[in-house]
Amino acid sequence: MKLKIDNWCTLPTPMGKFRMYDSSDENYSVICMGDISAQGEWPLFRVHSSCRASEVFGALDCDCADQLTETMKNIASEGRGIVVYQLQEGRGHGLSVKINAVRTMEDKQVDTAEAFELLGIEQDVRSYAEAVSVLKQLDIEKVRLVSNNPRKHQFLNDHGIQTSVVHTNPNIRPENKEYLHTKNDKLGHNLPLESESNNDKPVHFYHSDQPWGELSNFSRHSVFIDSIIWPTTEHYYQAQKFESHQLKEQIRCAASPMLAKSIAHQHLEKYGRTDWINVRERFMLRALRAKFTQHPDLAAKLQDTGHRLLIELTDNDEYWGDPGDGSGQNRLGQLLMQVRAELKNESAVPTALAEVK
């Protein structure tokens, strides 16, 4: 595959503006954020195999679409990264075999690995040679590979691309729970499937469409503040960085919280309020109090965390979050625990509902 560097178009998405490049092969798509020739050292990278069922029709019994969405979110947060999307349905066997395998699972009440065995086919025949070709054309020798599949890491390493591991965090549903465990137990994947109900462990949250996603500022729960409905707490928080009513309204009307953040970032240096560092926690706390007092189901969910430590698990923001090693300040988690304490103390309810001046 020969990537045509000069032939690309903008790909506007809910996560931000990506670029789609001409791969010269209809079986492969290449997207990135920023100039693909200037991705820097150790860019995020995913080689993603197509899944028509989940990505086009919204099927819930796998994690394929979830992995692609999470990767794009992480790339958008960093402002750089590459995805090579390849048409390799059914772990490389094609759509017809995939349908046959799923039907076998349904009829025989077996898991995905057992279905492949009953059909007499290999578990995975995918090749990632084209992805390696793209990286070598770009002179990229080291990537942070977004994958729970050791086979992908091995393939890239065997072909001269050094990889480090970036796990995806599955959205575990009743429809895909058995499938995810089968991938770990029988196909050698490394999905983090530890129980979220373990009261001895911290609650980790980040993406709004994953476990504990309701704690994220990106969760789709509107808040009513200053006689205005804000689509998410992130919309409200990002808008408060400015005094300009016009800019606030532009951010409020952004199609997604990611785009609201992107708009604010574009204008912050020129139009941002000069005292923002000093007042940002005040506005964040106001947004969180509104969110968890205006949505009783969310208040119950927050209180269900008991006394567990709440951590926004991310490498992208050492102030509001923490990468998991204690080096971040985790201020969002700290404020959420403050709101949790207020909700649990009936005498503190007026405080929780009070306007922040």
C-alpha positions in Angstrom: 0.0 0.0 0.0 1.3 3.4 -1.0 0.0 6.2 1.2 -0.5 9.4 -0.8 0.6 12.1 1.6 -0.6 15.0 -0.4 -4.1 13.7 -1.0 -6.2 14.1 2.2 -9.4 15.7 3.3 -10.8 16.9 6.7 -12.9 14.4 8.6 -15.1 16.3 11.1 -16.2 14.0 13.9 -17.8 14.4 17.4 -14.3 14.0 18.8 -12.8 16.8 16.6 -11.3 17.3 13.2 -9.2 14.4 11.8 -7.6 14.0 8.4 -8.4 11.1 6.1 -5.6 10.2 3.7 -5.7 8.4 0.4 -4.3 4.9 1.0 -4.5 3.9 -2.8 -6.3 0.8 -1.7 -10.1 0.6 -1.1 -9.5 -2.1 1.6 -7.6 0.3 3.9 -8.4 3.7 5.3 -5.9 5.9 7.1 -6.9 8.7 9.5 -4.9 10.8 11.9 -5.1 14.0 13.8 -2.6 16.7 12.7 -0.1 16.3 9.8 0.6 12.6 9.3 4.2 13.5 8.5 4.7 15.3 11.8 3.4 12.9 14.5 6.5 13.1 16.7 7.9 10.3 18.8 5.8 7.4 20.1 2.5 8.4 18.6 -0.7 6.6 19.5 -1.4 4.1 16.8 -4.2 1.6 16.2 -4.6 -1.0 13.4 -8.3 -1.7 13.5 -10.2 -4.5 11.7 -13.6 -3.7 10.4 -16.8 -4.9 12.2 -19.8 -4.0 10.1 -22.2 -5.3 12.7 -21.2 -2.9 15.5 -19.7 0.0 13.5 -22.6 0.4 11.0 -25.6 -1.3 12.6 -24.9 -0.8 16.3 -24.6 -4.4 17.4 -23.9 -4.7 21.2 -22.3 -8.2 21.4 -18.7 -7.2 20.8 -16.3 -4.3 21.6 -15.1 -3.4 18.2 -16.9 -0.1 17.8 -16.1 0.8 21.4 -12.4 0.3 20.8 -12.3 2.5 17.7 -14.3 5.3 19.5 -12.0 5.2 22.5 -8.9 5.3 20.3 -10.2 8.4 18.5 -11.0 10.1 21.8 -7.5 9.5 23.1 -6.0 10.7 19.8 -8.2 13.9 19.9 -7.1 14.5 23.5 -3.5 14.4 22.5 -3.9 16.2 19.2 -1.9 13.5 17.4 -2.2 9.8 16.5 -2.9 7.4 13.6 -5.5 4.8 12.8 -5.1 2.3 10.0 -8.6 0.7 9.3 -8.6 -2.5 7.4 -11.4 -4.6 5.9 -10.7 -7.9 7.7 -14.1 -9.1 9.0 -14.2 -12.3 11.0 -10.6 -12.1 12.2 -9.5 -12.2 8.5 -11.9 -14.9 7.3 -14.5 -12.6 5.7 -18.1 -11.6 6.5 -19.6 -14.9 5.2 -17.6 -17.0 7.6 -18.2 -14.5 10.4 -22.0 -14.8 9.9 -21.7 -18.6 9.9 -19.6 -18.5 13.1 -22.1 -16.3 14.9 -25.0 -18.5 13.8 -23.1 -21.5 15.1 -22.7 -19.8 18.5 -26.4 -19.2 18.6 -27.5 -22.7 17.5 -24.9 -24.7 19.5 -24.8 -22.3 22.6 -21.0 -22.1 22.3 -18.5 -19.2 22.6 -16.7 -17.6 19.7 -13.6 -19.7 20.0 -15.6 -23.0 20.2 -17.6 -21.9 17.1 -14.4 -21.5 15.1 -13.2 -24.9 16.2 -16.5 -26.5 15.2 -16.2 -24.9 11.8 -12.6 -26.1 11.5 -11.1 -22.7 10.9 -8.2 -20.9 12.5 -9.0 -18.5 15.2 -7.2 -15.5 13.6 -5.6 -15.2 10.2 -5.2 -11.5 10.0 -2.1 -9.8 8.7 -1.0 -6.3 9.6 1.6 -5.9 6.9 -0.1 -2.8 5.4 -0.1 -1.1 8.7 3.6 -1.7 9.0 4.1 -0.4 5.5 2.4 2.9 6.4 4.5 3.4 9.5 7.7 2.6 7.6 6.7 5.0 4.8 6.4 7.7 7.5 9.7 6.7 9.1 7.9 5.9 12.4 9.8 3.1 14.3 8.1 3.3 17.7 4.4 3.5 18.5 2.0 3.3 21.5 -0.2 0.5 20.1 -3.8 0.8 21.2 -4.7 -2.9 21.5 -5.4 -5.7 24.0 -4.3 -8.3 21.4 -0.7 -9.5 22.0 -0.7 -10.9 18.4 -0.8 -7.4 17.0 2.1 -6.3 19.2 4.1 -9.3 18.2 3.5 -8.8 14.5 4.6 -5.2 14.5 7.6 -5.9 16.7 8.6 -8.8 14.4 8.5 -6.4 11.4 10.6 -3.7 12.9 8.1 -1.5 14.7 8.7 -1.2 18.5 5.5 -1.0 20.5 4.4 -0.1 24.0 1.0 -1.2 25.3 -2.1 1.1 25.6 -5.1 -0.9 26.7 -8.6 -0.2 25.7 -11.2 -0.2 28.5 -14.2 -2.2 27.5 -17.8 -1.1 28.0 -19.1 -4.4 29.5 -22.7 -5.1 28.6 -24.9 -8.2 29.1 -24.6 -8.8 25.3 -20.8 -8.8 25.2 -19.7 -10.0 28.7 -19.2 -13.6 27.7 -17.4 -12.6 24.5 -15.0 -10.4 26.3 -14.0 -13.1 28.8 -13.6 -15.6 25.9 -11.1 -13.2 24.3 -9.1 -13.2 27.4 -9.4 -16.8 28.4 -9.1 -18.5 25.0 -7.6 -16.0 22.6 -4.9 -14.5 24.7 -6.1 -11.0 24.9 -5.4 -8.7 27.9 -8.7 -6.9 28.4 -8.9 -5.3 31.9 -12.0 -7.1 33.1 -11.6 -6.9 36.9 -14.8 -6.4 38.7 -16.0 -2.9 39.2 -17.9 -3.9 42.3 -14.8 -4.6 44.4 -15.2 -2.2 47.3 -11.5 -2.4 48.1 -10.5 -0.9 44.8 -10.6 2.8 43.7 -13.3 3.7 41.1 -11.5 4.6 37.9 -13.4 6.7 35.3 -12.6 8.7 32.2 -14.7 7.9 29.1 -18.4 8.7 29.4 -19.4 5.5 27.5 -17.5 3.1 29.8 -18.0 1.9 33.4 -18.6 4.7 35.8 -18.8 7.1 32.8 -21.5 9.0 34.6 -18.8 10.6 36.7 -17.1 12.0 33.6 -17.7 15.7 32.6 -18.4 14.3 29.1 -21.4 12.3 30.2 -24.6 13.3 28.4 -26.4 14.9 31.4 -27.5 18.5 31.1 -27.2 21.0 33.9 -29.3 24.1 34.5 -27.2 27.0 35.7 -27.7 30.7 35.4 -31.2 30.1 33.9 -29.4 28.3 31.0 -29.4 24.7 30.0 -25.9 23.4 29.3 -25.7 20.0 27.4 -22.9 18.7 29.8 -20.8 19.9 32.7 -17.9 20.1 30.2 -19.8 22.6 28.1 -20.5 24.8 31.1 -16.9 24.5 32.5 -15.2 25.4 29.2 -17.5 28.3 28.6 -16.6 29.9 31.9 -13.1 30.5 30.7 -14.4 33.5 28.8 -16.2 36.7 29.6 -17.6 37.1 26.1 -21.2 36.1 25.8 -20.8 35.2 22.1 -17.9 32.8 22.9 -19.9 31.2 25.8 -22.8 30.6 23.5 -20.7 29.1 20.8 -19.3 26.7 23.3 -22.7 25.9 24.7 -24.0 25.0 21.3 -21.0 22.7 20.4 -22.2 19.4 19.1 -20.2 17.4 21.7 -18.2 18.1 24.9 -15.0 17.3 23.0 -15.8 20.0 20.5 -16.7 22.4 23.3 -13.2 21.8 24.8 -11.6 22.2 21.4 -13.3 25.6 20.8 -12.2 26.8 24.2 -8.7 25.7 23.6 -8.5 27.6 20.3 -9.6 30.9 21.8 -8.1 30.7 25.4 -4.8 32.4 24.8 -6.4 35.4 23.1 -9.7 35.8 24.8 -9.5 33.8 28.0 -10.1 35.4 31.4 -6.9 36.3 33.2 -7.9 34.9 36.6 -8.9 31.4 35.3 -6.3 29.4 37.3 -7.7 30.9 40.5 -11.4 30.4 39.8 -11.5 27.2 37.7 -12.2 24.9 40.7 -15.1 27.1 41.8 -16.8 26.7 38.4 -16.0 23.0 38.3 -17.6 22.5 41.7 -20.6 24.5 40.8 -21.1 22.3 37.7 -20.7 19.1 39.6 -23.2 20.2 42.3 -25.7 21.0 39.7 -25.2 17.7 37.9 -25.6 15.5 40.9 -28.4 17.4 42.5 -30.5 17.8 39.3 -30.2 14.1 38.4 -31.3 11.9 41.3 -30.2 8.7 39.5 -26.7 10.1 39.2 -26.7 11.1 42.9 -27.6 7.5 43.8 -24.8 6.2 41.6 -22.3 8.5 43.2 -23.4 7.6 46.7 -23.1 3.9 45.7 -19.4 4.3 45.5 -19.3 4.4 49.3 -16.0 5.5 50.6 -14.0 4.3 47.5 -11.4 6.6 46.1 -12.6 8.3 42.9 -9.9 8.7 40.2 -10.1 10.2 36.8 -7.7 7.8 35.2 -5.9 9.6 32.4 -2.4 10.5 31.1 -3.7 13.7 29.5 -4.3 15.9 32.5 -2.1 15.8 35.6 -4.2 18.5 37.3 -7.7 17.1 37.0 -6.7 13.4 36.7 -4.1 10.9 37.5 -2.4 8.2 35.3 -2.8 5.6 38.0 0.6 6.0 39.8 -0.3 8.8 42.1 1.6 11.4 40.2 -1.5 13.4 39.2 -3.4 15.7 41.5 -6.8 14.1 40.6 -8.7 17.3 41.5 -11.8 16.1 39.6 -11.9 13.0 41.7 -11.4 15.0 44.9 -14.2 17.4 44.0 -16.5 14.5 43.2 -15.8 13.0 46.6 -16.6 16.4 48.2 -20.0 16.4 46.4 -20.5 12.8 47.5 -20.0 13.8 51.1 -22.4 16.7 50.8 -25.1 14.4 49.3 -24.7 11.9 52.1 -25.1 14.6 54.8 -28.6 15.9 54.8 -27.6 19.0 56.6 -25.3 19.8 53.7 -27.9 19.7 51.0 -28.5 23.5 51.1 -24.8 24.0 50.6 -24.8 21.6 47.7 -27.6 23.5 46.1 -26.2 27.0 46.8 -25.1 29.3 44.0 -21.4 29.8 43.8 -20.8 33.6 43.7 
